[in-house]
């Protein structure tokens, strides 16, 4: 674990925002553009899309880190992981929601996280088409805020106390397989409302106080690392289905309150899989 002072955090937040700016320059140039080429990363059946926007955005962010933070590790989706010597790791997803991106749906985002080896300290969700940037910082001075052109807005989850009153989000119900499908079906019967297809923007809505629960499975580190500090700083809670650390992927439940989280875990925990080992 690397101990970070508040002055260090402020410096790293500024770097994270420069990474978001660099990624936005790449992604906006291609979003809803005619002729965008899409490749399939999936070997065999299935479709796992990647575009020049994904690759260009990650390359732009890595170029900044190579110059400004050459001793830090970088864990991204599109390029090989590099292990640093500082004890800090940047976790990058240039476009979370590439399927949405290539369909013209503005619910994708660029995800940026800084991990100190023990926990996520900074999390950023950048949605440049909607001109929204969410930032969360954990530590002695938790802070979560949304930057829009009209100014900065503090973020706070809403105070839903009962699962029966909760609005739940998941990206795709068909990502739940076998016993996980049973868990999802059981949970769906207990919530008031469920919405689909939001990718990372569902977690943004949770941090904004618009929804109460996000439940997903099969995530990689770059899918979730940014959301943990962001939602934690906004007053929520994010864990694996067994209640453990989820920042390196796997089954994830994010909730606006401890009460909703605990009620969701009662349903999900019997279907929890072995946690993903920490890889900082």
MARVO-184304 format. One record per residue: residue number from 1; residue in three letters; x negated, y negated, z negated of N, C-alpha, C in turn. Coordinates in nm, 3 decimals, padded with zeros to 5 digits. Example, Ala and Ser with C-alpha at 12.3 -4.5 7.8 and 13.67 -1.06 7.14 Angstrom:
BEGIN
num,residu,n.east,n.north,n.up,ca.east,ca.north,ca.up,c.east,c.north,c.up
1,ala,-01.319,00.569,-00.780,-01.230,00.450,-00.780,-01.320,00.330,-00.780
2,ser,-01.285,00.225,-00.708,-01.367,00.106,-00.714,-01.290,-00.003,-00.787
! end
This chain:
BEGIN
num,residu,n.east,n.north,n.up,ca.east,ca.north,ca.up,c.east,c.north,c.up
1,unk,-00.083,00.119,00.000,00.000,00.000,00.000,-00.087,-00.125,00.000
2,unk,-00.050,-00.223,00.079,-00.121,-00.349,00.085,-00.041,-00.456,00.012
3,unk,-00.102,-00.519,-00.087,-00.034,-00.624,-00.162,-00.033,-00.753,-00.080
4,unk,00.085,-00.812,-00.065,00.100,-00.933,00.014,00.150,-01.047,-00.074
5,unk,00.086,-01.162,-00.064,00.130,-01.282,-00.133,00.242,-01.347,-00.053
6,unk,00.316,-01.438,-00.118,00.422,-01.507,-00.048,00.367,-01.586,00.071
7,unk,00.247,-01.642,00.056,00.186,-01.716,00.167,00.154,-01.622,00.283
8,unk,00.116,-01.498,00.251,00.093,-01.399,00.357,00.223,-01.369,00.431
9,unk,00.331,-01.351,00.356,00.459,-01.319,00.416,00.503,-01.430,00.510
10,unk,00.487,-01.553,00.468,00.527,-01.665,00.554,00.448,-01.664,00.684
11,unk,00.320,-01.633,00.674,00.236,-01.624,00.794,00.283,-01.510,00.884
12,unk,00.318,-01.396,00.826,00.361,-01.282,00.906,00.499,-01.303,00.966
13,unk,00.586,-01.375,00.897,00.716,-01.408,00.956,00.695,-01.494,01.081
14,unk,00.603,-01.589,01.073,00.575,-01.673,01.190,00.524,-01.589,01.306
15,unk,00.441,-01.488,01.277,00.393,-01.399,01.382,00.510,-01.318,01.439
16,unk,00.594,-01.266,01.351,00.709,-01.188,01.397,00.797,-01.270,01.489
17,unk,00.814,-01.398,01.458,00.896,-01.484,01.544,00.827,-01.511,01.678
18,unk,00.696,-01.518,01.678,00.626,-01.533,01.807,00.640,-01.406,01.890
19,unk,00.639,-01.291,01.824,00.663,-01.166,01.896,00.802,-01.166,01.957
20,unk,00.900,-01.213,01.880,01.037,-01.218,01.931,01.049,-01.312,02.050
21,unk,00.980,-01.425,02.044,00.981,-01.519,02.157,00.923,-01.454,02.281
22,unk,00.810,-01.385,02.263,00.743,-01.322,02.376,00.830,-01.213,02.438
23,unk,00.895,-01.134,02.352,00.982,-01.028,02.402,01.102,-01.087,02.477
24,unk,01.157,-01.196,02.424,01.274,-01.258,02.486,01.244,-01.308,02.627
25,unk,01.125,-01.360,02.646,01.086,-01.406,02.779,01.092,-01.293,02.881
26,unk,01.058,-01.173,02.835,01.060,-01.056,02.923,01.202,-01.003,02.942
27,unk,01.275,-00.988,02.833,01.406,-00.923,02.843,01.508,-01.010,02.917
28,unk,01.510,-01.139,02.889,01.609,-01.225,02.952,01.586,-01.238,03.102
29,unk,01.463,-01.222,03.144,01.434,-01.230,03.288,01.497,-01.114,03.365
30,unk,01.531,-01.007,03.295,01.584,-00.888,03.362,01.728,-00.856,03.326
31,unk,01.779,-00.912,03.217,01.914,-00.875,03.175,02.017,-00.923,03.277
32,unk,02.103,-00.833,03.319,02.207,-00.856,03.420,02.150,-00.899,03.556
33,unk,02.024,-00.867,03.577,01.962,-00.899,03.706,01.989,-00.785,03.805
34,unk,02.019,-00.820,03.929,02.041,-00.719,04.031,01.907,-00.655,04.072
35,unk,01.912,-00.526,04.096,01.792,-00.457,04.140,01.701,-00.410,04.029
36,unk,01.745,-00.416,03.903,01.662,-00.368,03.793,01.642,-00.217,03.806
37,unk,01.517,-00.175,03.806,01.484,-00.034,03.820,01.488,00.034,03.683
38,unk,01.555,00.148,03.678,01.566,00.224,03.554,01.506,00.362,03.574
39,unk,01.413,00.399,03.487,01.352,00.532,03.490,01.411,00.616,03.377
40,unk,01.403,00.747,03.393,01.454,00.839,03.292,01.336,00.904,03.219
41,unk,01.326,00.880,03.088,01.218,00.939,03.009,01.249,01.082,02.966
42,unk,01.372,01.123,02.984,01.414,01.255,02.938,01.364,01.363,03.033
43,unk,01.296,01.461,02.978,01.255,01.577,03.056,01.369,01.678,03.055
44,unk,01.416,01.717,03.173,01.527,01.810,03.180,01.659,01.736,03.177
45,unk,01.767,01.803,03.135,01.900,01.741,03.134,01.903,01.622,03.038
46,unk,01.990,01.527,03.069,02.005,01.411,02.982,01.950,01.286,03.048
47,unk,01.974,01.174,02.983,01.934,01.045,03.037,01.886,00.956,02.923
48,unk,01.758,00.925,02.924,01.696,00.836,02.825,01.630,00.723,02.902
49,unk,01.701,00.612,02.925,01.654,00.510,03.018,01.543,00.423,02.963
50,unk,01.457,00.377,03.052,01.356,00.277,03.022,01.342,00.189,03.145
51,unk,01.319,00.060,03.125,01.309,-00.034,03.235,01.180,-00.114,03.224
52,unk,01.153,-00.191,03.328,01.037,-00.280,03.322,01.052,-00.384,03.213
53,unk,01.175,-00.414,03.174,01.196,-00.508,03.064,01.149,-00.448,02.932
54,unk,01.178,-00.319,02.908,01.130,-00.251,02.787,00.977,-00.255,02.783
55,unk,00.917,-00.214,02.893,00.770,-00.203,02.896,00.706,-00.341,02.887
56,unk,00.761,-00.439,02.957,00.703,-00.571,02.956,00.715,-00.638,02.821
57,unk,00.829,-00.618,02.752,00.848,-00.680,02.621,00.752,-00.621,02.518
58,unk,00.736,-00.488,02.519,00.642,-00.430,02.423,00.499,-00.471,02.454
59,unk,00.462,-00.475,02.581,00.326,-00.515,02.617,00.299,-00.659,02.573
60,unk,00.399,-00.747,02.586,00.382,-00.886,02.546,00.362,-00.897,02.396
61,unk,00.437,-00.820,02.320,00.421,-00.823,02.174,00.287,-00.765,02.131
62,unk,00.249,-00.655,02.194,00.121,-00.593,02.158,00.003,-00.685,02.192
63,unk,00.015,-00.762,02.297,-00.094,-00.854,02.334,-00.115,-00.959,02.225
64,unk,-00.007,-01.008,02.168,-00.018,-01.105,02.058,-00.082,-01.041,01.936
65,unk,-00.038,-00.921,01.902,-00.094,-00.853,01.785,-00.240,-00.818,01.805
66,unk,-00.278,-00.780,01.926,-00.418,-00.748,01.953,-00.508,-00.869,01.931
67,unk,-00.455,-00.986,01.960,-00.534,-01.108,01.942,-00.531,-01.159,01.799
68,unk,-00.413,-01.157,01.737,-00.398,-01.220,01.605,-00.413,-01.123,01.489
69,unk,-00.381,-00.994,01.509,-00.385,-00.896,01.401,-00.448,-00.766,01.452
70,unk,-00.572,-00.770,01.495,-00.634,-00.652,01.556,-00.656,-00.536,01.459
71,unk,-00.653,-00.563,01.328,-00.676,-00.456,01.231,-00.548,-00.390,01.183
72,unk,-00.434,-00.439,01.228,-00.306,-00.380,01.189,-00.269,-00.265,01.282
73,unk,-00.194,-00.169,01.230,-00.141,-00.064,01.313,-00.020,-00.112,01.391
74,unk,00.008,-00.046,01.503,00.125,-00.079,01.584,00.195,00.051,01.622
75,unk,00.323,00.059,01.591,00.406,00.175,01.620,00.523,00.127,01.706
76,unk,00.514,00.149,01.837,00.619,00.105,01.928,00.681,00.222,02.002
77,unk,00.788,00.193,02.073,00.859,00.300,02.144,00.794,00.337,02.276
78,unk,00.738,00.239,02.347,00.698,00.263,02.486,00.550,00.291,02.504
79,unk,00.467,00.262,02.405,00.323,00.287,02.417,00.276,00.369,02.299
80,unk,00.158,00.427,02.313,00.103,00.513,02.208,00.080,00.434,02.080
81,unk,00.101,00.498,01.970,00.078,00.435,01.840,-00.071,00.412,01.816
82,unk,-00.102,00.299,01.756,-00.239,00.270,01.715,-00.243,00.256,01.564
83,unk,-00.343,00.317,01.501,-00.359,00.311,01.356,-00.462,00.205,01.322
84,unk,-00.425,00.113,01.236,-00.516,00.007,01.197,-00.591,00.039,01.070
85,unk,-00.664,-00.059,01.021,-00.743,-00.043,00.899,-00.696,-00.134,00.786
86,unk,-00.597,-00.219,00.813,-00.553,-00.317,00.714,-00.452,-00.262,00.616
87,unk,-00.389,-00.148,00.650,-00.281,-00.095,00.568,-00.145,-00.146,00.610
88,unk,-00.141,-00.235,00.708,-00.015,-00.290,00.758,00.017,-00.229,00.894
89,unk,00.145,-00.205,00.917,00.189,-00.149,01.045,00.306,-00.230,01.098
90,unk,00.294,-00.273,01.223,00.405,-00.337,01.294,00.483,-00.230,01.368
91,unk,00.614,-00.227,01.350,00.699,-00.129,01.415,00.788,-00.204,01.514
92,unk,00.780,-00.166,01.642,00.840,-00.244,01.750,00.933,-00.160,01.836
93,unk,01.050,-00.213,01.862,01.138,-00.156,01.964,01.171,-00.270,02.060
94,unk,01.113,-00.270,02.179,01.131,-00.385,02.269,01.276,-00.406,02.310
95,unk,01.349,-00.297,02.335,01.493,-00.306,02.361,01.559,-00.188,02.292
96,unk,01.621,-00.215,02.179,01.704,-00.114,02.116,01.842,-00.125,02.179
97,unk,01.884,-00.020,02.248,02.009,-00.024,02.322,01.986,-00.044,02.470
98,unk,01.889,00.029,02.526,01.861,00.015,02.668,01.982,00.054,02.753
99,unk,02.061,00.149,02.707,02.183,00.184,02.781,02.278,00.065,02.790
100,unk,02.290,-00.009,02.680,02.371,-00.131,02.683,02.308,-00.234,02.776
101,unk,02.177,-00.246,02.768,02.103,-00.345,02.848,02.129,-00.323,02.997
102,unk,02.116,-00.199,03.043,02.131,-00.174,03.186,02.278,-00.179,03.230
103,unk,02.370,-00.180,03.131,02.513,-00.190,03.161,02.564,-00.333,03.148
104,unk,02.475,-00.427,03.114,02.514,-00.566,03.101,02.586,-00.599,02.971
105,unk,02.581,-00.509,02.873,02.648,-00.530,02.745,02.552,-00.601,02.649
106,unk,02.586,-00.717,02.594,02.490,-00.795,02.514,02.482,-00.752,02.368
107,unk,02.476,-00.621,02.343,02.465,-00.571,02.207,02.332,-00.502,02.182
108,unk,02.237,-00.516,02.274,02.101,-00.466,02.255,02.021,-00.569,02.174
109,unk,01.902,-00.534,02.138,01.817,-00.630,02.067,01.673,-00.583,02.064
110,unk,01.584,-00.676,02.036,01.444,-00.644,02.009,01.427,-00.632,01.859
111,unk,01.363,-00.524,01.815,01.345,-00.497,01.673,01.198,-00.507,01.636
112,unk,01.171,-00.581,01.529,01.035,-00.604,01.483,01.031,-00.584,01.332
113,unk,00.939,-00.502,01.285,00.925,-00.479,01.141,00.778,-00.482,01.103
114,unk,00.752,-00.521,00.980,00.618,-00.512,00.921,00.628,-00.427,00.796
115,unk,00.550,-00.319,00.793,00.550,-00.225,00.682,00.416,-00.231,00.610
116,unk,00.419,-00.237,00.475,00.294,-00.250,00.400,00.241,-00.116,00.350
117,unk,00.301,-00.006,00.395,00.258,00.126,00.353,00.345,00.185,00.245
118,unk,00.418,00.099,00.173,00.509,00.146,00.069,00.653,00.111,00.101
119,unk,00.672,00.001,00.174,00.807,-00.042,00.208,00.802,-00.138,00.327
120,unk,00.916,-00.156,00.389,00.927,-00.257,00.491,00.937,-00.394,00.426
121,unk,00.857,-00.489,00.471,00.855,-00.622,00.412,00.924,-00.726,00.497
122,unk,00.921,-00.708,00.629,00.985,-00.803,00.721,01.064,-00.724,00.823
123,unk,01.184,-00.770,00.853,01.264,-00.711,00.958,01.330,-00.819,01.042
124,unk,01.319,-00.807,01.173,01.378,-00.904,01.265,01.461,-00.831,01.370
125,unk,01.583,-00.879,01.392,01.664,-00.838,01.508,01.680,-00.961,01.595
126,unk,01.631,-00.951,01.718,01.637,-01.062,01.814,01.738,-01.028,01.923
127,unk,01.842,-01.110,01.936,01.937,-01.094,02.046,01.937,-01.226,02.125
128,unk,01.846,-01.238,02.223,01.826,-01.367,02.288,01.941,-01.411,02.376
129,unk,02.016,-01.317,02.433,02.127,-01.356,02.520,02.236,-01.427,02.440
130,unk,02.260,-01.380,02.317,02.355,-01.446,02.227,02.290,-01.558,02.147
131,unk,02.159,-01.573,02.164,02.079,-01.678,02.097,02.087,-01.663,01.945
132,unk,02.068,-01.538,01.901,02.071,-01.506,01.759,01.944,-01.432,01.719
133,unk,01.886,-01.476,01.610,01.769,-01.409,01.553,01.791,-01.391,01.404
134,unk,01.797,-01.265,01.360,01.815,-01.235,01.219,01.681,-01.195,01.160
135,unk,01.650,-01.249,01.043,01.524,-01.221,00.976,01.550,-01.186,00.830
136,unk,01.487,-01.080,00.784,01.495,-01.041,00.644,01.357,-01.018,00.587
137,unk,01.334,-01.065,00.464,01.206,-01.051,00.395,01.233,-00.995,00.257
138,unk,01.162,-00.890,00.219,01.178,-00.832,00.086,01.052,-00.856,00.004
139,unk,01.070,-00.855,-00.127,00.959,-00.879,-00.217,01.006,-00.958,-00.337
140,unk,00.919,-01.039,-00.394,00.957,-01.119,-00.511,01.059,-01.225,-00.475
141,unk,01.059,-01.270,-00.349,01.154,-01.369,-00.303,01.227,-01.315,-00.180
142,unk,01.333,-01.240,-00.204,01.411,-01.188,-00.091,01.475,-01.303,-00.015
143,unk,01.477,-01.291,00.116,01.540,-01.393,00.199,01.594,-01.327,00.325
144,unk,01.715,-01.365,00.363,01.774,-01.316,00.488,01.848,-01.432,00.552
145,unk,01.824,-01.453,00.680,01.887,-01.567,00.747,01.901,-01.540,00.896
146,unk,01.994,-01.615,00.954,02.024,-01.607,01.096,01.991,-01.741,01.160
147,unk,01.905,-01.737,01.261,01.872,-01.858,01.337,01.954,-01.862,01.464
148,unk,02.027,-01.971,01.483,02.100,-02.000,01.604,02.059,-02.139,01.652
149,unk,02.093,-02.176,01.774,02.054,-02.310,01.822,02.103,-02.423,01.731
150,unk,02.217,-02.403,01.665,02.271,-02.509,01.580,02.209,-02.515,01.442
151,unk,02.125,-02.415,01.410,02.058,-02.421,01.281,02.043,-02.284,01.217
152,unk,01.998,-02.285,01.092,01.972,-02.162,01.016,02.084,-02.139,00.916
153,unk,02.130,-02.014,00.909,02.241,-01.977,00.823,02.193,-01.866,00.729
154,unk,02.207,-01.880,00.597,02.174,-01.769,00.507,02.265,-01.650,00.531
155,unk,02.209,-01.532,00.517,02.286,-01.410,00.538,02.319,-01.342,00.405
156,unk,02.439,-01.286,00.400,02.480,-01.210,00.283,02.584,-01.109,00.325
157,unk,02.568,-00.986,00.279,02.669,-00.884,00.308,02.798,-00.919,00.236
158,unk,02.910,-00.863,00.284,03.035,-00.894,00.216,03.061,-00.794,00.104
159,unk,03.148,-00.833,00.012,03.163,-00.760,-00.114,03.273,-00.657,-00.107
160,unk,03.265,-00.566,-00.013,03.360,-00.456,-00.006,03.323,-00.353,-00.112
161,unk,03.420,-00.311,-00.192,03.391,-00.219,-00.301,03.444,-00.078,-00.278
162,unk,03.534,-00.062,-00.180,03.599,00.068,-00.161,03.584,00.116,-00.018
163,unk,03.549,00.242,-00.003,03.535,00.302,00.129,03.666,00.292,00.207
164,unk,03.777,00.300,00.138,03.907,00.294,00.203,03.936,00.157,00.265
165,unk,03.859,00.055,00.227,03.877,-00.079,00.282,03.766,-00.116,00.379
166,unk,03.677,-00.022,00.407,03.555,-00.052,00.483,03.576,-00.042,00.633
167,unk,03.504,-00.127,00.704,03.489,-00.115,00.849,03.355,-00.049,00.875
168,unk,03.356,00.062,00.948,03.235,00.140,00.974,03.199,00.129,01.122
169,unk,03.071,00.132,01.149,03.019,00.128,01.284,02.924,00.245,01.307
170,unk,02.930,00.302,01.425,02.827,00.395,01.472,02.813,00.376,01.622
171,unk,02.696,00.402,01.675,02.673,00.376,01.817,02.749,00.473,01.906
172,unk,02.741,00.602,01.873,02.804,00.703,01.959,02.840,00.823,01.872
173,unk,02.968,00.853,01.856,03.006,00.966,01.770,02.953,01.099,01.820
174,unk,02.924,01.109,01.949,02.877,01.236,02.004,02.729,01.262,01.977
175,unk,02.663,01.168,01.908,02.527,01.194,01.862,02.525,01.283,01.738
176,unk,02.641,01.296,01.673,02.652,01.386,01.557,02.680,01.526,01.609
177,unk,02.596,01.621,01.569,02.609,01.758,01.619,02.627,01.855,01.503
178,unk,02.697,01.964,01.529,02.713,02.074,01.435,02.769,02.023,01.301
179,unk,02.699,02.047,01.191,02.750,02.006,01.060,02.760,01.854,01.047
180,unk,02.676,01.781,01.118,02.683,01.636,01.113,02.818,01.586,01.166
181,unk,02.871,01.656,01.265,03.001,01.618,01.319,03.109,01.632,01.212
182,unk,03.101,01.736,01.132,03.196,01.754,01.022,03.184,01.640,00.922
183,unk,03.061,01.599,00.893,03.040,01.487,00.800,03.098,01.359,00.856
184,unk,03.074,01.334,00.983,03.126,01.213,01.046,03.279,01.213,01.046
185,unk,03.339,01.327,01.079,03.485,01.336,01.082,03.544,01.311,00.943
186,unk,03.480,01.366,00.842,03.529,01.347,00.705,03.518,01.201,00.664
187,unk,03.406,01.139,00.700,03.387,00.998,00.663,03.486,00.909,00.738
188,unk,03.509,00.940,00.863,03.602,00.860,00.945,03.742,00.858,00.884
189,unk,03.780,00.967,00.820,03.914,00.975,00.760,03.928,00.887,00.636
190,unk,03.816,00.843,00.580,03.820,00.766,00.456,03.809,00.615,00.477
191,unk,03.762,00.571,00.594,03.743,00.427,00.615,03.868,00.366,00.678
192,unk,03.877,00.233,00.671,03.994,00.164,00.725,03.986,00.149,00.877
193,unk,03.865,00.124,00.928,03.848,00.093,01.069,03.710,00.139,01.113
194,unk,03.700,00.187,01.237,03.569,00.225,01.291,03.555,00.169,01.431
195,unk,03.434,00.122,01.462,03.402,00.068,01.593,03.276,00.138,01.644
196,unk,03.262,00.142,01.779,03.155,00.218,01.842,03.073,00.131,01.938
197,unk,02.953,00.181,01.971,02.877,00.129,02.084,02.797,00.004,02.057
198,unk,02.753,-00.016,01.933,02.686,-00.143,01.901,02.535,-00.135,01.895
199,unk,02.476,-00.016,01.894,02.330,-00.004,01.880,02.284,-00.086,01.760
200,unk,02.176,-00.162,01.774,02.122,-00.237,01.660,02.216,-00.348,01.613
201,unk,02.306,-00.393,01.699,02.390,-00.505,01.662,02.488,-00.470,01.550
202,unk,02.516,-00.341,01.532,02.598,-00.300,01.419,02.532,-00.335,01.287
203,unk,02.401,-00.315,01.277,02.327,-00.351,01.156,02.323,-00.503,01.138
204,unk,02.313,-00.575,01.250,02.319,-00.721,01.243,02.453,-00.766,01.187
205,unk,02.561,-00.704,01.232,02.694,-00.740,01.182,02.707,-00.708,01.034
206,unk,02.645,-00.601,00.989,02.646,-00.569,00.845,02.575,-00.679,00.767
207,unk,02.457,-00.719,00.813,02.382,-00.824,00.744,02.456,-00.958,00.748
208,unk,02.536,-00.982,00.854,02.612,-01.105,00.865,02.738,-01.106,00.777
209,unk,02.772,-00.991,00.718,02.892,-00.986,00.637,03.018,-00.962,00.717
210,unk,03.006,-00.901,00.834,03.121,-00.877,00.920,03.176,-00.736,00.909
211,unk,03.090,-00.639,00.877,03.132,-00.500,00.861,03.068,-00.447,00.733
212,unk,03.106,-00.324,00.696,03.068,-00.274,00.564,02.981,-00.150,00.564
213,unk,02.975,-00.078,00.676,02.907,00.051,00.676,02.858,00.084,00.816
214,unk,02.734,00.131,00.826,02.681,00.184,00.951,02.626,00.323,00.920
215,unk,02.667,00.422,00.998,02.621,00.560,00.978,02.572,00.615,01.111
216,unk,02.448,00.666,01.112,02.390,00.719,01.234,02.297,00.835,01.202
217,unk,02.252,00.901,01.308,02.161,01.015,01.293,02.065,01.017,01.410
218,unk,01.956,01.092,01.393,01.859,01.110,01.501,01.778,00.987,01.533
219,unk,01.763,00.895,01.439,01.690,00.773,01.465,01.539,00.795,01.454
220,unk,01.465,00.714,01.530,01.320,00.708,01.519,01.282,00.587,01.432
221,unk,01.157,00.580,01.394,01.114,00.469,01.309,01.143,00.334,01.373
222,unk,01.118,00.325,01.502,01.139,00.196,01.569,01.287,00.160,01.581
223,unk,01.378,00.257,01.556,01.521,00.228,01.558,01.571,00.168,01.426
224,unk,01.500,00.191,01.316,01.555,00.159,01.184,01.463,00.073,01.097
225,unk,01.333,00.070,01.126,01.238,00.004,01.035,01.273,-00.142,01.010
226,unk,01.320,-00.213,01.111,01.352,-00.354,01.092,01.478,-00.373,01.010
227,unk,01.570,-00.278,01.017,01.699,-00.295,00.952,01.691,-00.282,00.801
228,unk,01.596,-00.204,00.752,01.588,-00.180,00.607,01.557,-00.309,00.532
229,unk,01.449,-00.382,00.563,01.426,-00.508,00.491,01.533,-00.612,00.518
230,unk,01.585,-00.617,00.640,01.687,-00.716,00.672,01.812,-00.697,00.586
231,unk,01.867,-00.577,00.585,01.990,-00.553,00.510,01.965,-00.557,00.361
232,unk,01.851,-00.507,00.317,01.817,-00.515,00.175,01.812,-00.660,00.129
233,unk,01.746,-00.745,00.207,01.735,-00.885,00.170,01.870,-00.956,00.171
234,unk,01.962,-00.907,00.255,02.097,-00.966,00.261,02.187,-00.913,00.150
235,unk,02.137,-00.821,00.068,02.214,-00.771,-00.046,02.274,-00.634,-00.027
236,unk,02.245,-00.569,00.087,02.298,-00.437,00.113,02.200,-00.328,00.074
237,unk,02.231,-00.207,00.117,02.148,-00.091,00.085,02.142,00.000,00.207
238,unk,02.022,00.054,00.235,01.999,00.141,00.350,01.918,00.261,00.304
239,unk,01.970,00.381,00.325,01.898,00.503,00.286,01.923,00.612,00.387
240,unk,01.855,00.725,00.364,01.889,00.848,00.432,02.018,00.904,00.373
241,unk,02.074,01.007,00.435,02.199,01.065,00.385,02.182,01.130,00.248
242,unk,02.060,01.162,00.212,02.037,01.218,00.078,02.002,01.110,-00.024
243,unk,02.007,00.984,00.018,01.976,00.874,-00.072,01.831,00.833,-00.072
244,unk,01.746,00.901,00.004,01.604,00.872,00.006,01.563,00.768,00.111
245,unk,01.434,00.756,00.127,01.376,00.659,00.220,01.407,00.699,00.364
246,unk,01.454,00.602,00.443,01.490,00.633,00.582,01.413,00.548,00.681
247,unk,01.316,00.471,00.637,01.257,00.372,00.728,01.175,00.434,00.840
248,unk,01.149,00.565,00.832,01.076,00.632,00.940,01.169,00.719,01.024
249,unk,01.301,00.701,01.007,01.395,00.765,01.097,01.477,00.875,01.032
250,unk,01.556,00.943,01.116,01.641,01.051,01.070,01.786,01.008,01.057
251,unk,01.852,01.059,00.953,01.992,01.028,00.924,01.997,00.901,00.839
252,unk,02.080,00.806,00.877,02.080,00.676,00.812,02.221,00.635,00.773
253,unk,02.234,00.579,00.653,02.357,00.516,00.610,02.322,00.379,00.552
254,unk,02.383,00.274,00.606,02.362,00.137,00.560,02.496,00.084,00.512
255,unk,02.497,00.025,00.393,02.623,-00.018,00.333,02.610,-00.158,00.274
256,unk,02.724,-00.226,00.268,02.726,-00.362,00.216,02.718,-00.365,00.065
257,unk,02.757,-00.259,-00.001,02.757,-00.258,-00.147,02.714,-00.122,-00.198
258,unk,02.669,-00.121,-00.325,02.630,00.005,-00.387,02.750,00.098,-00.400
259,unk,02.869,00.041,-00.419,02.989,00.122,-00.436,03.024,00.195,-00.307
260,unk,03.026,00.122,-00.195,03.057,00.185,-00.067,02.948,00.286,-00.030
261,unk,02.823,00.252,-00.059,02.713,00.344,-00.031,02.731,00.474,-00.109
262,unk,02.761,00.463,-00.238,02.776,00.582,-00.320,02.893,00.668,-00.273
263,unk,03.004,00.606,-00.235,03.120,00.682,-00.187,03.089,00.750,-00.054
264,unk,03.013,00.683,00.033,02.974,00.746,00.160,02.879,00.863,00.136
265,unk,02.784,00.847,00.041,02.689,00.955,00.014,02.759,01.079,-00.040
266,unk,02.869,01.063,-00.113,02.942,01.180,-00.163,02.985,01.269,-00.047
267,unk,03.016,01.207,00.067,03.060,01.282,00.184,02.941,01.330,00.267
268,unk,02.838,01.244,00.280,02.727,01.273,00.370,02.620,01.364,00.310
269,unk,02.594,01.352,00.180,02.482,01.421,00.118,02.483,01.572,00.140
270,unk,02.599,01.639,00.135,02.597,01.785,00.159,02.550,01.823,00.299
271,unk,02.548,01.726,00.390,02.506,01.753,00.528,02.369,01.691,00.559
272,unk,02.300,01.647,00.454,02.169,01.584,00.474,02.068,01.687,00.519
273,unk,01.982,01.645,00.610,01.872,01.728,00.658,01.745,01.687,00.586
274,unk,01.639,01.764,00.606,01.510,01.732,00.544,01.468,01.593,00.585
275,unk,01.427,01.509,00.489,01.391,01.371,00.524,01.268,01.366,00.613
276,unk,01.261,01.260,00.691,01.144,01.236,00.776,01.031,01.189,00.687
277,unk,00.913,01.249,00.701,00.799,01.212,00.618,00.751,01.072,00.653
278,unk,00.712,00.996,00.552,00.659,00.863,00.574,00.530,00.871,00.654
279,unk,00.513,00.778,00.746,00.400,00.784,00.837,00.324,00.651,00.843
280,unk,00.336,00.570,00.741,00.269,00.441,00.743,00.118,00.457,00.740
! end
